[in-house]
Amino acid sequence: MAARRAVGIAKRAGDRGAETAAHEAVDRAKHALGERGPVWWDDGAPDLNRHMTRTTPYADWFAARD
């Protein structure tokens, strides 16, 4: 979060160099947390995140909800 705050501070100050450095720090942090880079959680299950529920195996369950 410190890197994200640094981005905002640099933007408000109009300091492009500090902003670039802060963005690079955010990128390093995201890589370290596993949010960017190669997939590490591959369990073989299909990724259904960007699908409409009605087109997934959960369609019947979703339709039965109130």
PDB file of N, CA, C and O in Angstrom:
ATOM      1  N   MET A   1       0.820  -1.196   0.000  1.00  0.00           N
ATOM      2  CA  MET A   1       0.000   0.000   0.000  1.00  0.00           C
ATOM      3  C   MET A   1       0.857   1.251   0.000  1.00  0.00           C
ATOM      4  O   MET A   1       0.440   2.287  -0.516  1.00  0.00           O
ATOM      5  N   ALA A   2       2.050   1.168   0.573  1.00  0.00           N
ATOM      6  CA  ALA A   2       2.922   2.346   0.588  1.00  0.00           C
ATOM      7  C   ALA A   2       3.263   2.768  -0.839  1.00  0.00           C
ATOM      8  O   ALA A   2       3.332   3.959  -1.141  1.00  0.00           O
ATOM      9  N   ALA A   3       3.477   1.786  -1.710  1.00  0.00           N
ATOM     10  CA  ALA A   3       3.802   2.105  -3.099  1.00  0.00           C
ATOM     11  C   ALA A   3       2.599   2.748  -3.797  1.00  0.00           C
ATOM     12  O   ALA A   3       2.762   3.683  -4.580  1.00  0.00           O
ATOM     13  N   ARG A   4       1.389   2.243  -3.511  1.00  0.00           N
ATOM     14  CA  ARG A   4       0.190   2.840  -4.112  1.00  0.00           C
ATOM     15  C   ARG A   4      -0.001   4.278  -3.629  1.00  0.00           C
ATOM     16  O   ARG A   4      -0.352   5.163  -4.409  1.00  0.00           O
ATOM     17  N   ARG A   5       0.233   4.497  -2.339  1.00  0.00           N
ATOM     18  CA  ARG A   5       0.132   5.867  -1.815  1.00  0.00           C
ATOM     19  C   ARG A   5       1.165   6.766  -2.479  1.00  0.00           C
ATOM     20  O   ARG A   5       0.885   7.927  -2.777  1.00  0.00           O
ATOM     21  N   ALA A   6       2.363   6.228  -2.711  1.00  0.00           N
ATOM     22  CA  ALA A   6       3.418   7.012  -3.345  1.00  0.00           C
ATOM     23  C   ALA A   6       3.030   7.427  -4.760  1.00  0.00           C
ATOM     24  O   ALA A   6       3.405   8.510  -5.210  1.00  0.00           O
ATOM     25  N   VAL A   7       2.284   6.583  -5.462  1.00  0.00           N
ATOM     26  CA  VAL A   7       1.801   6.939  -6.799  1.00  0.00           C
ATOM     27  C   VAL A   7       0.908   8.168  -6.702  1.00  0.00           C
ATOM     28  O   VAL A   7       1.079   9.126  -7.455  1.00  0.00           O
ATOM     29  N   GLY A   8      -0.034   8.141  -5.787  1.00  0.00           N
ATOM     30  CA  GLY A   8      -0.953   9.267  -5.630  1.00  0.00           C
ATOM     31  C   GLY A   8      -0.245  10.546  -5.233  1.00  0.00           C
ATOM     32  O   GLY A   8      -0.547  11.620  -5.754  1.00  0.00           O
ATOM     33  N   ILE A   9       0.694  10.433  -4.314  1.00  0.00           N
ATOM     34  CA  ILE A   9       1.443  11.609  -3.875  1.00  0.00           C
ATOM     35  C   ILE A   9       2.228  12.204  -5.043  1.00  0.00           C
ATOM     36  O   ILE A   9       2.235  13.418  -5.247  1.00  0.00           O
ATOM     37  N   ALA A  10       2.886  11.335  -5.804  1.00  0.00           N
ATOM     38  CA  ALA A  10       3.674  11.809  -6.942  1.00  0.00           C
ATOM     39  C   ALA A  10       2.781  12.443  -8.005  1.00  0.00           C
ATOM     40  O   ALA A  10       3.156  13.455  -8.598  1.00  0.00           O
ATOM     41  N   LYS A  11       1.613  11.868  -8.254  1.00  0.00           N
ATOM     42  CA  LYS A  11       0.686  12.439  -9.243  1.00  0.00           C
ATOM     43  C   LYS A  11       0.223  13.827  -8.810  1.00  0.00           C
ATOM     44  O   LYS A  11       0.213  14.769  -9.602  1.00  0.00           O
ATOM     45  N   ARG A  12      -0.159  13.936  -7.544  1.00  0.00           N
ATOM     46  CA  ARG A  12      -0.619  15.242  -7.055  1.00  0.00           C
ATOM     47  C   ARG A  12       0.483  16.284  -7.094  1.00  0.00           C
ATOM     48  O   ARG A  12       0.217  17.471  -7.285  1.00  0.00           O
ATOM     49  N   ALA A  13       1.723  15.842  -6.912  1.00  0.00           N
ATOM     50  CA  ALA A  13       2.863  16.769  -6.932  1.00  0.00           C
ATOM     51  C   ALA A  13       3.327  17.062  -8.356  1.00  0.00           C
ATOM     52  O   ALA A  13       4.104  17.990  -8.581  1.00  0.00           O
ATOM     53  N   GLY A  14       2.842  16.257  -9.330  1.00  0.00           N
ATOM     54  CA  GLY A  14       3.280  16.445 -10.718  1.00  0.00           C
ATOM     55  C   GLY A  14       4.710  15.981 -10.955  1.00  0.00           C
ATOM     56  O   GLY A  14       5.371  16.443 -11.885  1.00  0.00           O
ATOM     57  N   ASP A  15       5.186  15.071 -10.116  1.00  0.00           N
ATOM     58  CA  ASP A  15       6.569  14.576 -10.206  1.00  0.00           C
ATOM     59  C   ASP A  15       6.590  13.274 -10.997  1.00  0.00           C
ATOM     60  O   ASP A  15       6.375  12.193 -10.447  1.00  0.00           O
ATOM     61  N   ARG A  16       6.854  13.396 -12.304  1.00  0.00           N
ATOM     62  CA  ARG A  16       6.808  12.218 -13.190  1.00  0.00           C
ATOM     63  C   ARG A  16       7.850  11.170 -12.819  1.00  0.00           C
ATOM     64  O   ARG A  16       7.580   9.972 -12.905  1.00  0.00           O
ATOM     65  N   GLY A  17       9.037  11.607 -12.409  1.00  0.00           N
ATOM     66  CA  GLY A  17      10.082  10.654 -12.022  1.00  0.00           C
ATOM     67  C   GLY A  17       9.676   9.843 -10.809  1.00  0.00           C
ATOM     68  O   GLY A  17       9.851   8.625 -10.788  1.00  0.00           O
ATOM     69  N   ALA A  18       9.129  10.512  -9.788  1.00  0.00           N
ATOM     70  CA  ALA A  18       8.674   9.813  -8.588  1.00  0.00           C
ATOM     71  C   ALA A  18       7.483   8.913  -8.903  1.00  0.00           C
ATOM     72  O   ALA A  18       7.341   7.831  -8.333  1.00  0.00           O
ATOM     73  N   GLU A  19       6.637   9.368  -9.810  1.00  0.00           N
ATOM     74  CA  GLU A  19       5.481   8.551 -10.195  1.00  0.00           C
ATOM     75  C   GLU A  19       5.937   7.267 -10.871  1.00  0.00           C
ATOM     76  O   GLU A  19       5.431   6.185 -10.571  1.00  0.00           O
ATOM     77  N   THR A  20       6.893   7.389 -11.784  1.00  0.00           N
ATOM     78  CA  THR A  20       7.418   6.206 -12.465  1.00  0.00           C
ATOM     79  C   THR A  20       8.042   5.240 -11.464  1.00  0.00           C
ATOM     80  O   THR A  20       7.814   4.032 -11.536  1.00  0.00           O
ATOM     81  N   ALA A  21       8.826   5.772 -10.533  1.00  0.00           N
ATOM     82  CA  ALA A  21       9.454   4.924  -9.514  1.00  0.00           C
ATOM     83  C   ALA A  21       8.393   4.242  -8.652  1.00  0.00           C
ATOM     84  O   ALA A  21       8.535   3.069  -8.304  1.00  0.00           O
ATOM     85  N   ALA A  22       7.340   4.967  -8.310  1.00  0.00           N
ATOM     86  CA  ALA A  22       6.275   4.394  -7.491  1.00  0.00           C
ATOM     87  C   ALA A  22       5.534   3.296  -8.249  1.00  0.00           C
ATOM     88  O   ALA A  22       5.204   2.260  -7.672  1.00  0.00           O
ATOM     89  N   HIS A  23       5.271   3.517  -9.544  1.00  0.00           N
ATOM     90  CA  HIS A  23       4.616   2.478 -10.350  1.00  0.00           C
ATOM     91  C   HIS A  23       5.491   1.227 -10.418  1.00  0.00           C
ATOM     92  O   HIS A  23       4.983   0.107 -10.362  1.00  0.00           O
ATOM     93  N   GLU A  24       6.784   1.415 -10.536  1.00  0.00           N
ATOM     94  CA  GLU A  24       7.700   0.268 -10.568  1.00  0.00           C
ATOM     95  C   GLU A  24       7.677  -0.472  -9.229  1.00  0.00           C
ATOM     96  O   GLU A  24       7.749  -1.701  -9.198  1.00  0.00           O
ATOM     97  N   ALA A  25       7.578   0.270  -8.130  1.00  0.00           N
ATOM     98  CA  ALA A  25       7.485  -0.356  -6.808  1.00  0.00           C
ATOM     99  C   ALA A  25       6.189  -1.143  -6.666  1.00  0.00           C
ATOM    100  O   ALA A  25       6.181  -2.228  -6.086  1.00  0.00           O
ATOM    101  N   VAL A  26       5.092  -0.601  -7.193  1.00  0.00           N
ATOM    102  CA  VAL A  26       3.810  -1.316  -7.168  1.00  0.00           C
ATOM    103  C   VAL A  26       3.940  -2.610  -7.964  1.00  0.00           C
ATOM    104  O   VAL A  26       3.470  -3.658  -7.521  1.00  0.00           O
ATOM    105  N   ASP A  27       4.567  -2.549  -9.121  1.00  0.00           N
ATOM    106  CA  ASP A  27       4.737  -3.735  -9.958  1.00  0.00           C
ATOM    107  C   ASP A  27       5.562  -4.799  -9.235  1.00  0.00           C
ATOM    108  O   ASP A  27       5.214  -5.980  -9.267  1.00  0.00           O
ATOM    109  N   ARG A  28       6.652  -4.391  -8.585  1.00  0.00           N
ATOM    110  CA  ARG A  28       7.481  -5.347  -7.832  1.00  0.00           C
ATOM    111  C   ARG A  28       6.664  -5.994  -6.710  1.00  0.00           C
ATOM    112  O   ARG A  28       6.752  -7.202  -6.489  1.00  0.00           O
ATOM    113  N   ALA A  29       5.882  -5.194  -6.013  1.00  0.00           N
ATOM    114  CA  ALA A  29       5.059  -5.733  -4.924  1.00  0.00           C
ATOM    115  C   ALA A  29       4.036  -6.724  -5.445  1.00  0.00           C
ATOM    116  O   ALA A  29       3.834  -7.779  -4.845  1.00  0.00           O
ATOM    117  N   LYS A  30       3.386  -6.397  -6.557  1.00  0.00           N
ATOM    118  CA  LYS A  30       2.375  -7.290  -7.115  1.00  0.00           C
ATOM    119  C   LYS A  30       3.005  -8.605  -7.579  1.00  0.00           C
ATOM    120  O   LYS A  30       2.409  -9.669  -7.411  1.00  0.00           O
ATOM    121  N   HIS A  31       4.199  -8.538  -8.159  1.00  0.00           N
ATOM    122  CA  HIS A  31       4.898  -9.771  -8.532  1.00  0.00           C
ATOM    123  C   HIS A  31       5.223 -10.588  -7.285  1.00  0.00           C
ATOM    124  O   HIS A  31       5.034 -11.805  -7.276  1.00  0.00           O
ATOM    125  N   ALA A  32       5.709  -9.933  -6.237  1.00  0.00           N
ATOM    126  CA  ALA A  32       6.073 -10.637  -5.008  1.00  0.00           C
ATOM    127  C   ALA A  32       4.854 -11.301  -4.358  1.00  0.00           C
ATOM    128  O   ALA A  32       4.981 -12.359  -3.742  1.00  0.00           O
ATOM    129  N   LEU A  33       3.678 -10.687  -4.493  1.00  0.00           N
ATOM    130  CA  LEU A  33       2.450 -11.238  -3.919  1.00  0.00           C
ATOM    131  C   LEU A  33       1.799 -12.293  -4.814  1.00  0.00           C
ATOM    132  O   LEU A  33       0.833 -12.939  -4.409  1.00  0.00           O
ATOM    133  N   GLY A  34       2.320 -12.469  -6.022  1.00  0.00           N
ATOM    134  CA  GLY A  34       1.751 -13.448  -6.945  1.00  0.00           C
ATOM    135  C   GLY A  34       0.584 -12.923  -7.745  1.00  0.00           C
ATOM    136  O   GLY A  34      -0.110 -13.701  -8.400  1.00  0.00           O
ATOM    137  N   GLU A  35       0.343 -11.602  -7.710  1.00  0.00           N
ATOM    138  CA  GLU A  35      -0.765 -11.022  -8.461  1.00  0.00           C
ATOM    139  C   GLU A  35      -0.411 -10.797  -9.922  1.00  0.00           C
ATOM    140  O   GLU A  35      -1.295 -10.633 -10.763  1.00  0.00           O
ATOM    141  N   ARG A  36       0.864 -10.790 -10.220  1.00  0.00           N
ATOM    142  CA  ARG A  36       1.335 -10.658 -11.602  1.00  0.00           C
ATOM    143  C   ARG A  36       2.390 -11.713 -11.834  1.00  0.00           C
ATOM    144  O   ARG A  36       2.999 -12.222 -10.892  1.00  0.00           O
ATOM    145  N   GLY A  37       2.598 -12.033 -13.084  1.00  0.00           N
ATOM    146  CA  GLY A  37       3.599 -13.041 -13.415  1.00  0.00           C
ATOM    147  C   GLY A  37       2.926 -14.349 -13.768  1.00  0.00           C
ATOM    148  O   GLY A  37       1.724 -14.388 -14.032  1.00  0.00           O
ATOM    149  N   PRO A  38       3.698 -15.415 -13.772  1.00  0.00           N
ATOM    150  CA  PRO A  38       3.141 -16.706 -14.159  1.00  0.00           C
ATOM    151  C   PRO A  38       2.103 -17.203 -13.152  1.00  0.00           C
ATOM    152  O   PRO A  38       2.175 -16.909 -11.958  1.00  0.00           O
ATOM    153  N   VAL A  39       1.160 -17.945 -13.657  1.00  0.00           N
ATOM    154  CA  VAL A  39       0.113 -18.523 -12.820  1.00  0.00           C
ATOM    155  C   VAL A  39       0.743 -19.549 -11.882  1.00  0.00           C
ATOM    156  O   VAL A  39       1.520 -20.396 -12.324  1.00  0.00           O
ATOM    157  N   TRP A  40       0.420 -19.483 -10.606  1.00  0.00           N
ATOM    158  CA  TRP A  40       0.984 -20.419  -9.626  1.00  0.00           C
ATOM    159  C   TRP A  40      -0.079 -21.311  -9.010  1.00  0.00           C
ATOM    160  O   TRP A  40       0.255 -22.220  -8.249  1.00  0.00           O
ATOM    161  N   TRP A  41      -1.354 -21.077  -9.317  1.00  0.00           N
ATOM    162  CA  TRP A  41      -2.423 -21.799  -8.651  1.00  0.00           C
ATOM    163  C   TRP A  41      -3.111 -22.810  -9.547  1.00  0.00           C
ATOM    164  O   TRP A  41      -4.242 -23.204  -9.262  1.00  0.00           O
ATOM    165  N   ASP A  42      -2.475 -23.235 -10.604  1.00  0.00           N
ATOM    166  CA  ASP A  42      -3.131 -24.092 -11.586  1.00  0.00           C
ATOM    167  C   ASP A  42      -3.554 -25.423 -10.969  1.00  0.00           C
ATOM    168  O   ASP A  42      -2.713 -26.262 -10.647  1.00  0.00           O
ATOM    169  N   ASP A  43      -4.858 -25.607 -10.807  1.00  0.00           N
ATOM    170  CA  ASP A  43      -5.396 -26.857 -10.269  1.00  0.00           C
ATOM    171  C   ASP A  43      -6.094 -27.678 -11.345  1.00  0.00           C
ATOM    172  O   ASP A  43      -6.679 -28.722 -11.058  1.00  0.00           O
ATOM    173  N   GLY A  44      -6.030 -27.206 -12.572  1.00  0.00           N
ATOM    174  CA  GLY A  44      -6.631 -27.927 -13.679  1.00  0.00           C
ATOM    175  C   GLY A  44      -8.104 -27.609 -13.922  1.00  0.00           C
ATOM    176  O   GLY A  44      -8.663 -28.007 -14.944  1.00  0.00           O
ATOM    177  N   ALA A  45      -8.735 -26.895 -12.994  1.00  0.00           N
ATOM    178  CA  ALA A  45     -10.147 -26.540 -13.154  1.00  0.00           C
ATOM    179  C   ALA A  45     -10.277 -25.402 -14.166  1.00  0.00           C
ATOM    180  O   ALA A  45      -9.391 -24.552 -14.254  1.00  0.00           O
ATOM    181  N   PRO A  46     -11.356 -25.377 -14.918  1.00  0.00           N
ATOM    182  CA  PRO A  46     -11.530 -24.293 -15.889  1.00  0.00           C
ATOM    183  C   PRO A  46     -11.729 -22.953 -15.178  1.00  0.00           C
ATOM    184  O   PRO A  46     -12.328 -22.896 -14.104  1.00  0.00           O
ATOM    185  N   ASP A  47     -11.232 -21.896 -15.775  1.00  0.00           N
ATOM    186  CA  ASP A  47     -11.397 -20.557 -15.221  1.00  0.00           C
ATOM    187  C   ASP A  47     -12.702 -19.979 -15.761  1.00  0.00           C
ATOM    188  O   ASP A  47     -12.809 -19.668 -16.947  1.00  0.00           O
ATOM    189  N   LEU A  48     -13.679 -19.839 -14.891  1.00  0.00           N
ATOM    190  CA  LEU A  48     -15.003 -19.377 -15.297  1.00  0.00           C
ATOM    191  C   LEU A  48     -15.276 -17.944 -14.859  1.00  0.00           C
ATOM    192  O   LEU A  48     -16.422 -17.498 -14.901  1.00  0.00           O
ATOM    193  N   ASN A  49     -14.259 -17.227 -14.447  1.00  0.00           N
ATOM    194  CA  ASN A  49     -14.444 -15.883 -13.917  1.00  0.00           C
ATOM    195  C   ASN A  49     -15.116 -14.920 -14.881  1.00  0.00           C
ATOM    196  O   ASN A  49     -15.939 -14.114 -14.448  1.00  0.00           O
ATOM    197  N   ARG A  50     -14.811 -14.967 -16.126  1.00  0.00           N
ATOM    198  CA  ARG A  50     -15.339 -13.978 -17.065  1.00  0.00           C
ATOM    199  C   ARG A  50     -16.436 -14.569 -17.951  1.00  0.00           C
ATOM    200  O   ARG A  50     -16.565 -14.218 -19.124  1.00  0.00           O
ATOM    201  N   HIS A  51     -17.208 -15.454 -17.375  1.00  0.00           N
ATOM    202  CA  HIS A  51     -18.310 -16.077 -18.098  1.00  0.00           C
ATOM    203  C   HIS A  51     -19.620 -15.729 -17.407  1.00  0.00           C
ATOM    204  O   HIS A  51     -19.662 -15.547 -16.190  1.00  0.00           O
ATOM    205  N   MET A  52     -20.669 -15.639 -18.176  1.00  0.00           N
ATOM    206  CA  MET A  52     -21.999 -15.446 -17.605  1.00  0.00           C
ATOM    207  C   MET A  52     -22.389 -16.751 -16.913  1.00  0.00           C
ATOM    208  O   MET A  52     -22.132 -17.834 -17.439  1.00  0.00           O
ATOM    209  N   THR A  53     -22.997 -16.652 -15.760  1.00  0.00           N
ATOM    210  CA  THR A  53     -23.341 -17.841 -14.979  1.00  0.00           C
ATOM    211  C   THR A  53     -24.199 -18.804 -15.783  1.00  0.00           C
ATOM    212  O   THR A  53     -24.045 -20.019 -15.659  1.00  0.00           O
ATOM    213  N   ARG A  54     -25.086 -18.287 -16.593  1.00  0.00           N
ATOM    214  CA  ARG A  54     -25.984 -19.157 -17.352  1.00  0.00           C
ATOM    215  C   ARG A  54     -25.261 -20.007 -18.386  1.00  0.00           C
ATOM    216  O   ARG A  54     -25.848 -20.941 -18.931  1.00  0.00           O
ATOM    217  N   THR A  55     -23.993 -19.701 -18.668  1.00  0.00           N
ATOM    218  CA  THR A  55     -23.231 -20.480 -19.646  1.00  0.00           C
ATOM    219  C   THR A  55     -22.184 -21.365 -18.977  1.00  0.00           C
ATOM    220  O   THR A  55     -21.275 -21.870 -19.636  1.00  0.00           O
ATOM    221  N   THR A  56     -22.318 -21.551 -17.659  1.00  0.00           N
ATOM    222  CA  THR A  56     -21.351 -22.366 -16.915  1.00  0.00           C
ATOM    223  C   THR A  56     -22.048 -23.583 -16.317  1.00  0.00           C
ATOM    224  O   THR A  56     -23.270 -23.706 -16.401  1.00  0.00           O
ATOM    225  N   PRO A  57     -21.280 -24.474 -15.718  1.00  0.00           N
ATOM    226  CA  PRO A  57     -21.899 -25.620 -15.033  1.00  0.00           C
ATOM    227  C   PRO A  57     -22.776 -25.212 -13.842  1.00  0.00           C
ATOM    228  O   PRO A  57     -23.502 -26.047 -13.302  1.00  0.00           O
ATOM    229  N   TYR A  58     -22.719 -23.951 -13.432  1.00  0.00           N
ATOM    230  CA  TYR A  58     -23.512 -23.463 -12.309  1.00  0.00           C
ATOM    231  C   TYR A  58     -24.854 -22.875 -12.748  1.00  0.00           C
ATOM    232  O   TYR A  58     -25.552 -22.285 -11.923  1.00  0.00           O
ATOM    233  N   ALA A  59     -25.224 -23.013 -13.984  1.00  0.00           N
ATOM    234  CA  ALA A  59     -26.439 -22.392 -14.526  1.00  0.00           C
ATOM    235  C   ALA A  59     -27.697 -22.829 -13.771  1.00  0.00           C
ATOM    236  O   ALA A  59     -28.526 -21.987 -13.427  1.00  0.00           O
ATOM    237  N   ASP A  60     -27.850 -24.107 -13.513  1.00  0.00           N
ATOM    238  CA  ASP A  60     -29.053 -24.596 -12.828  1.00  0.00           C
ATOM    239  C   ASP A  60     -29.116 -24.054 -11.409  1.00  0.00           C
ATOM    240  O   ASP A  60     -30.176 -23.619 -10.958  1.00  0.00           O
ATOM    241  N   TRP A  61     -27.995 -24.076 -10.701  1.00  0.00           N
ATOM    242  CA  TRP A  61     -27.942 -23.541  -9.347  1.00  0.00           C
ATOM    243  C   TRP A  61     -28.323 -22.065  -9.333  1.00  0.00           C
ATOM    244  O   TRP A  61     -29.096 -21.624  -8.482  1.00  0.00           O
ATOM    245  N   PHE A  62     -27.778 -21.310 -10.277  1.00  0.00           N
ATOM    246  CA  PHE A  62     -28.046 -19.876 -10.313  1.00  0.00           C
ATOM    247  C   PHE A  62     -29.514 -19.600 -10.636  1.00  0.00           C
ATOM    248  O   PHE A  62     -30.128 -18.711 -10.045  1.00  0.00           O
ATOM    249  N   ALA A  63     -30.062 -20.348 -11.556  1.00  0.00           N
ATOM    250  CA  ALA A  63     -31.469 -20.157 -11.940  1.00  0.00           C
ATOM    251  C   ALA A  63     -32.429 -20.495 -10.788  1.00  0.00           C
ATOM    252  O   ALA A  63     -33.522 -19.933 -10.712  1.00  0.00           O
ATOM    253  N   ALA A  64     -32.033 -21.393  -9.910  1.00  0.00           N
ATOM    254  CA  ALA A  64     -32.893 -21.806  -8.799  1.00  0.00           C
ATOM    255  C   ALA A  64     -32.867 -20.835  -7.617  1.00  0.00           C
ATOM    256  O   ALA A  64     -33.679 -20.948  -6.698  1.00  0.00           O
ATOM    257  N   ARG A  65     -31.942 -19.893  -7.643  1.00  0.00           N
ATOM    258  CA  ARG A  65     -31.861 -18.937  -6.542  1.00  0.00           C
ATOM    259  C   ARG A  65     -33.052 -17.977  -6.585  1.00  0.00           C
ATOM    260  O   ARG A  65     -33.605 -17.713  -7.653  1.00  0.00           O
ATOM    261  N   ASP A  66     -33.434 -17.466  -5.442  1.00  0.00           N
ATOM    262  CA  ASP A  66     -34.549 -16.503  -5.375  1.00  0.00           C
ATOM    263  C   ASP A  66     -34.142 -15.158  -5.901  1.00  0.00           C
ATOM    264  O   ASP A  66     -34.952 -14.231  -5.919  1.00  0.00           O
TER     265      ASP A  66
END
